[in-house]
Amino acid sequence: MASAYYPPEPLAPGEEWRLLATDRFVGAFAPSTGMHTMATLWRIAAEPSLGLDALVGAIPTRGADAVESFAIAGIGRATVFVVRGEACSDVSVAGRMRRVDARGAQPWYVAELNEVDRFALGPLQRSPGDLRPTETDLPLDGGVVFGPWLGWARDIVASKPVPPARPVTAPSPLSELSPYDTNVLGDLGRRAASLTRHRTEPPATAPTPETAGAAAFRLGDRAPERVDAPVYVGRQPRSPRVTGPMLPRLVRVESPSREVSATHIELRPTPQGLVLTDLQSTNGTVVRQPGSGVRRLESGESLPVAPGTLIDIGDGNVIEILAYR
């Protein structure tokens, strides 16, 4: 079985992170996170009909209640990590260690990884270690507690009962709560549009006022194309999913040496701009952003991209992000 766990002693006085766990989500939130916010997040995380987009969208990122640092993992066939500020996720993927941090991305950074066997969520300052639970760690089968960081591992069995560690008030029924009701979650809920993974997402419709100013892209010498629906680019692209009448666009490129994967990247319009995702390509995706230099996306990573960004997917196929006029 898989289980979450945490060490009982804080790193230092006043540095107790807020740790949340359900069977689908685990998260670590900075010590300054208000308890009202944690109670709301626990209610959403405990509701089976709500997905990762609703959970992330309910986190305030502006104003007096802003949560400046957090790390969340959505557990499923793949593991989706959402990281902001001074938080990080130390992850063991098929036995290899890596760290997922925000890298300055706003409002957060997203990575989707397969074959995750262990990970730990918490502040950047912690040493990742080997991510294995120790005899002094306490199991967390569900709820919200306080601690220095939160771990998760497959194939471990909790050997101790969970202590009464200052839990947040149990959630109230959510039968009337909708993740798309902005009176409940606020406009922040729309920021998580690119994270939708659950089956209860609303059907796609015509472009909204927020997406009416979507970006465009140009592939090599081809004419510019507007990104008003998800775009999948590759050697023989296929859409991972189709929801509603707004069909995605498939863009085929030539790749004589097969550097480009069959479905290499996704470009998805969101109310906050265009999001690029490497769809677990074989040879990776190289991105040059204005003022940020060159970086290579890890397999499954997502990144907001602005006009002026160049995306190299291999075999001379370079995509330029343009402002739509």
N, C-alpha and C positions, 0 to 999 in steps of 0.2 A: 504494500500500500504506500501511498505518498502522504507526507505529513509535514506540517510547519512546526518550527521550534524557535526558541529564543533563549539567550543567556539571561539569568535573573539580575545580574549586577550591571548598573549603568557604567558607561565609559568614564564619566565624571559627574559630580552633582549638577543637576539642571540640564543634563544632556539625554534625558529619557525620550526616545522617539515614540510616537504613537504607532503601534503595530496592529494590523488588521488581518484577519484570516477567515476565509470561507473555503468551501471545496472548489470554488472556481477562481477566486481572486485572493492574492495576498498583497500587502502594501506596507510601506514604512513612511511615516510622515514626520516632518521636522518638529522639534519640541515646542515650537511656537504655535502649532496648529491648535485652534480652538476646539473645545469639546463639543460645541454645537455642530461644528463641521464634521467631526468624527462620528457623531451620532447619525447625521444625515448619510454619510458614506457607508456606515454599517447597515443602515436600513436598505440602501440601494444594493449593496453587495450581497445581502442575504435574500434578495428577491429573485427567484429563478427566472422570471420573465425579462429581467433587465440585463443589458450587456455591458461590455467594457466602455463603450461610448458614453453610456449614461453615467457610469461611475466617474470617469475622467471629466466629463462635462460638468459634474456637480462640484468640482474642486474650484474654489475661488482663486483666481490668479491676479486680481487687482483689488485695491482698497485695503481697508484696515484688517480684513479677515483673510487676506491673500496667503496662500500656502506657497512659500517661495521654494521649498525643496520637498520632493517626494519621489519615491520609486514604487511602481505598481507592476505586478505580473499577472496577466490573464492566462490561466492554465487550461489548455485544451490539447488538440492534436498537435498544434504548434504553441509555443509560449510567446506571448506578446509582452514586451517590456516598455513601459512609459516612464521616462525619467525627466526630472526638472531640477534645476538649481544645483545645490551641493549634495545631492543624493546620487547613488549609483547602484548598479546591480552587478555583482560578481557571479559569473555563470560558468558552469562546467558543461560543455557541449561535446558529447561523445568522448568524454575524458579529457578534453582540452579546455584550459581555463582562459577566460577573457573577461574584460570589464566593460560594461555598458554605462556610459555617463552622458550627461546632457550636451557636452561639447559646445556650450553656449547657445544651443538652439532655443528658440522661443516659439510658442509658449512652453513646449516640451520636446523631447526627443523620443522617437519610437523605433524599436527594433523587434523583428519577428524571427525567432530561432527555432529550429527543429532539433530533436535528439537531446533536449535538455534533461540532465539527470539530477543536478543540484544547482542551487543558487542562493545568494544572500542579498538582502536589500538593506540599505542603511546609508550612513554618511560616507563621503569620499575618504575621510581620514582613517577608516577602519582598514586593517590588514585582511585580505581575503582568506588567508589560511588555505586549508584544503576543502573547506565547505562541508565538512562532515560533523554531525552533531556529537557532542561529548556527553559524559555521564552527568555533568552539572547542568546541561541545558534542559529547559522545560518544554513540553509539548504544547502546541496551541492548535486544537482541533477546530476552533471557531470562536470568534469574538474579537474584542479590542483590549489590548493590555499595553503596558509601558515597558520599554527595554532599550538596549543600545542598538540592536539590529535584529532582523528577522531572517531565519533560514528556512529552506524548503528542500526536501530530498525525496527521491523515489525509494521504495523498498525499505522503509524504516518503520519500526513499530514503537509506538509510545509506551514507555515503561513506567511512567509516573502519572498520577492524576494531575489535572491542571489546577494550580492553586488559585484561590480567590484573589486575583491580582488586579484589584481596582478596575473592574470592567465598566465599560460604558453601558448605560441603560439599554436593555434589550429592545429590539426594533418593534415598532408598531406595524400593524397590517398595512400593506401597500396596494390594496385592491383598487383604490381610486387614483393611484399615482401613475402618471404617464411620463416616460423619459423624454417625450417630445413636448411636454407642457412647460413653456417657458416661464409660467407663473411659479412653477415648482423649482425648476433647475436653473432658471435664468438663461440669458442669451449665451452663457458660457457653454451650455450643452451643445450648441451648434459647432463648437470648435472640434469636437470629437468625430465629425462626420467621416473622416478618413479611417477611423478605428473600428467601424462597424464590423462585427464578426458574428453576431447572434442572429437567430432566425426570425426575430420579431421586428426587424427593421422595416420602416415604412417604404412603400414602393417609390421608386424614383419618378419624378415628374419633370415638367418643363423647367428650364433654368429659373432660379429665383432672382430677386433683385440683387442678392449678395453675389451670385455667380454670373450675373449679367456682365460684369467687368472681367471675366475670366481671361487668362493669358492665352497666348497662341504659341505654336512651335513651328520650327522649320527644320526639316531633315535634309541635310546636304543642299542640293540645288533645287529641291522641290519647292512648290509654292507654299507659303505659310498656311497653317490650318489652326482654327480656333479650338481650344480645349473646353468644350461645353458639356462633355460627357467623359467618362473614363476612357483613356487611350492605352492600348496594349501594343507594345512594339517588340518585334522579334523576327526570327528567321521564318517561323511558321506560327504566328501568334494565335492563341486561343484565349477566350475570356474565362478566368477562373470562376466567375459567377455572373448571372444575368438576373436582375430584379426589376420588374416593372417594365413599362413601355419604352423607357429611355435606354436604348441599346448602346453598349460600348463600341468604340471604334477600334478596329484591328489594323495595324500598320506593319506591312511586311517589308523587310530589308534584305538585301543580298549579303551573303556571308560565305564566300567561297572556301575559307579555311575553317568555317564553323566556329569562329570565335563568339558569335552572337548566339545566345540560347534561343530555343524555339519561342518562348514567351519571356523576354529578357527584362523589361521594365513596365511599370504602370505610371501614367501621369493622370492624377485625379484632381479635378477642381473642387475646392472647398470654399466656404465663405471667407476664409482668411487667406486664400491664395492657392497656388498650385503645389501639390505634394508629389514628389517622385519616390517610387518604391522599387528597389531591386527585387525581382521575383525569384530569389534564390538561383541567380544565374551561375553558370559554371565558371566564367572568367571575370566576373565582377563588372562594376560600373564606375567609371572615372568621371568626377564632377569638378568643374572649375566655376566657382561662384565669384561674382564681382567683389573685389576687396578681401576675399577669403582664401585665395590660392587654390591649389588642387588637392583633392582627397578622393580616396576610393571607398565606395560604400561596401559594407559587409553584406553578406548574403542575407536578404530579407529586410534590410534597413530601409527606413523612410526618411525623407529629408524635404523640408519646404524649399522651393526653388523660386527665385525671382527673375524677372526679365534680365537678360544679359548672361544667364547661366549657360554653360556648354556642357553637354552630356555625351561622353564617348562610350559606346557600347561594344566597340570592336570592329575590325575589318573596315576601318575608315568611315564608319557610320557615326556622325556627330550630329546631335540634336541641339538646336539653339532655342532657348526660351525667349519669347518676344512679348511685348505689351500689346494687347489686342486693341485695335483702333476701330 
